[in-house]
Amino acid sequence: MTRYTYYPGCTLKTTAKNFEDSTLASSEVLGIELVEPERWNCCGTVHALATDDVMHHLASIRNMIRVEELKAADKVDNKKMVTLCAMCYNTLKRANNVFNSDSDKKKKIHDIMYREDLKYSGGVEIVHLLEILREEGWDKVKSAVKKPLKGLKIAPYYGCLLLRPRGIGIDDTDNPRILEDLIESLGGEIVDFSHKQKCCGSYHTVQMKEAVADLSHNILKQAEDAGANILITACPLCEYNLGPRQSQIKKQYPSFDSIPVVYFTQLMALAFGLGEEATAFEANKPDPMPLLTEVGLMEK
């Protein structure tokens, strides 16, 4: 087992618990041990774009100190921080880049955080779980499959923060393949569609529900028109806007036909032959169980 520091972020402990449960179970199958720090805090949610901002980087940097503490205590094997939420990944990685590229901000951050037991070195590497899977090798993922995802026509949805900006994203911004490679290794059918990198509406879901429903409808409709019967994502906010938000979409587009939206790790857990506690599909809306039962991947 390779031990990595695991940063869950806030949502995976609440509304996206199915993301965490399926991740921990499927990672163990692959010999990946995710070690959660005892004292992690919110990443700050979004990366600050103001050039003179320092305060908004502190939350992210404090989490990186937790990685160095675990490494110093020999509780992990490296200084990689594995993330799941696309927004956490983007926020943490960009804050780390600022720290390592701007000596003035680096000094200010150290001055403000003088009470920490460790002085952050800048040596932590922020990685997404998908990057770890790619590093481990798709053949390793394929060898763990007990129930190939036959019958699933899967649309890979990246959204914004896994791929942008250039230099931060986990794959080629214009032509990503990492989710497609995962789908292929799990035995599913890849459905390429034009809107896999389009924004779902993000936090506008709070005060602009109709606008978000429009954006999400466009994404889901393109996936369905391309032949998909299920969509996967790596972002809890995207999962909400594309999944539970379908009730709003149906009000605005009565002819819209629902399509299940799940986390990529849930399909990993399913393909690895893990139980219902690991796949955790009961938390997904719309319910994916009718489709999974229909194609013979789940029992009634």
ZIMO-V401917 format. One line per field, one symbol per residue. ss: DSSP state (H for helix, E for strand, L for the rest). psi: psi as a letter, one per 30 degrees, with the letter a starting at -180 (. if undefined). burial: 1 if it has 24 or more other C-alpha atoms within 12 Angstrom, else 0. A space follows every 10 residues. Layout:
ss = ???
psi = ???
burial = ???
This chain:
ss = LEEEEEELLL HHHLLLHHHH HHHHHHHHHL LEEEEELLLL LLLLLLLLLL LLLLHHHHHH HHHHHHHHHH HHLLLLLLLE EEELLHHHHH HHHHHHHHHH HLHHHHHHHH HHLLLLLLLL LLLLEEEEHH HHHHHHLHHH HHHLLLLLLL LLEEEELLLL LLLLLLLLLL LLLLLLLHHH HHHHHLLLEE LLLLLLLLLL LHHHHLLLHH HHHHHHHHHH HHHHHLLLLE EEELLHHHHH HHLLLHHHHH HHLLLLLLLE EEEHHHHHHH HLLLLHHHHL HHHLLLLLHH HHHHLLLLLL
psi = kkkkkjjele effcfhffee eeeeeeeeeg gjkjjkleil lkffekkkfk fgkeeffeee eeefeeeeee eeghflfahk jklekeeeee eeeeeeeeef fjeeeeeeee eehffkekjk fggkkkklee eeeeeekfee eeffkfikhk fkjkjjjeae fffklkfelf lkefilfeee eeeeffglkk jklfgfglkf fbfffefhee eeeeeeeeee eeeeffgkgl kllgkeeeee efdfffeeef efiffkkkkk klkefefeee ffglaeeeeh fffkklkfee eeeeggfll.
burial = 0011111111 1100011111 1111111111 0111111001 1111111000 0001111111 1111111111 1000110111 1111111111 1111111110 0000110011 0000000011 0101111111 1111000100 1101101111 1111111111 1111000111 1000011111 1111111111 1110111111 1100100011 1111111111 1111000111 1111111111 1111111111 0000010111 1111111111 1111000111 1011110110 1100001100
